[in-house]
Amino acid sequence: MNDPKTRRPRQADIATLAGVSVSTVSRVLANEPGISETVRRQILKVAAEHGYPVKPAIETVAGGLALIASDGVTGGLSIFYEAIVDGLRAGAADAGMPFDIRLVREDRTTPDAVRDYMQAAGAEGLFLVGIDPNETLRDWLQASMTPTVLVNGTDPRMQFDGVSPANFFGAYEATHRLLKAGHRRILHLTGSHRHTIRERIRGFEAAIAAVPGAEGRLLPMTFQSSASREAHELTLAALAENAGFTAAFCMNDFIAVGVLEAANEAGLRVPEDFAIVGFDDLPCALMTNPRLSTMRVDRAALGREAVSLMLSRFRDRTAPARHICQAVVPVPGGTVPNAEPVRDADDL
């Protein structure tokens, strides 16, 4: 018979000696997350003392805190940011990163407030979602060497890691789809103080400038009321001028819905008489008739990529900042007709 003194201990033996369940022992020995550090250390100590082979512990990942602009998620853009948060949560869970979220007003993201938020969450890394840090906050984050990732934000001084959609090139492609369909007088409904939206304006203007004879007009929006309702009113007013505009590129899909309603109300056939391209590929794009032609922003991928950037920053806190630009993909719909490509200025 085997000498019981030399028998390799079973997980049940370790559980008894440590005063925990067998399943808890199994999870600790497999290096699974979700066990308190005190219990984990006790089980590993008992296992080592009784000769049970223990795998090297997985490196503990520092925690992350996401601060999200409350003005965005409590208004029409809540759907846009919901998918980003899903991606952040999923990426953090896959990496074993403790993760927390706070809604904040962007004008209240002071260094003191951010420090308090991070201490309360026990976080070392900061995700700023839809927030462009002001100079005071940027200086504090830089001086404190706080690992920071901007998600759909901007950093003109290139101090922080970040991920965002290809706003300029996405807008260029959206406008080019209308130009390719033969439209030469195109409206652009937009309005925001944020750099990300100004990049869409630049993309629109660059695409218009690339085709001789094309003309674009910006219709600035105030967002004092529903974006869709305001877009509806602005579009009706522009169409009433009979200035020959036959298409619109919209800052987002909510705006595009209002433009579509205005075109229908004006007695125009879409896309035969008036064409529309939206942006973001929000759920409302599936609900219009015809289905909205738009540009897809993979919002969950933005969140996952942000976590990847944070993990890299945890490993090397002095590396140069990186910014990742996610491609924006055209989504076919029924608000732009099929047509042969038009030649760009370089081809003329």
C-alpha positions, 0 to 999 in steps of 0.5 A: 500500500502507498504510504499516506504520508507521501501521497500527493494531496488532493484539492479536497485535502487543501480545501479542508486545511484552508477551510474553503470549498473545493471549487474555490481551491480549483479556481485559485489553482487555475489562476482564475479571477474573482477570488479575494487576495486573502483567500488566494494567498491562504490556499496557495500557502497550504498547497505549497506546504503540502507539496501540491504543484502550483502554477505561477500566478498570473500577473495582476492587472491594475484597475481602470476607471472610465469617465464618460461625458454625462451630456452625451450618454443622457441625450441622443448619443446614449446608444453610441456610447453604450456600445463603447462601454460594452467593448470596454467592459468586455476587453477589461473582463478578458484581461482580468482588469478591474473596471469601473465607470463614472458619469461626469460633466465634462466641465467638472473633470478637474484634477482634484475630482479625477483623483478622487474618482480614481482613488474611490475606484482603486484604479490606476488607469483612466479612460476618458470617453467622449471627453477632451481634457482641458489644459489643466487636466492634461498637465496634471495627468502628465505630471502624475504619469497617470496611464490615460487613454482617450476614447473618441477624444482628441489630444492635439499635443499628442501626450496620451494614447487614444482610439477614435473612428476615422472621422475625416476619411469616413466623412470624405467617403460618405460625401464621395458616395453622393458625388459618385451618384452624380450629385453636385450640390450637397448639404451637410448638417452638423454642429458641435464644438468637438474636434471629432465632429470638426474632422467630419466637416473637414472630410466633407469639404475635402471631398467637395473640393476634389470634384470640379463643379461640386458645391457644399453648404453647411447647415449648422445645428444648435441641438436646442431640441431633438436633433431629428426635429431640428434637422427636419426644419433646417432641411425644409427651409433649405429645400424651400429656397429651390437652390438645387441641392439634391443630397445631404450628408449628415453628422449622424444617423439621428440627423439623417432621419430628420432629413429623410422626413423633410424630403418626404414631406417636400414631395421628393422621392428618395433616392431618385430626387434626393439622396442621404448618407448618415454616419455611425450606423445607429439602430435607427438606420434600420428603421427608416423606409428606405433603409438609411445608407450610412457609415459604420463605426464599430463602437465596441471595437473602440472600447476593446482597443482602448483596453489594449492600449491601456494594458500596453501603457501599464507595461511601459509608462514612458513609451511615446503615446499612440493613437489608433484610428479605426476604419469607418465602413460604408453601409449600403442602404436605400437612400443613395442610388447606384451609379458609376463612379465620378472622376476625382480632380486628379483624374481630370 
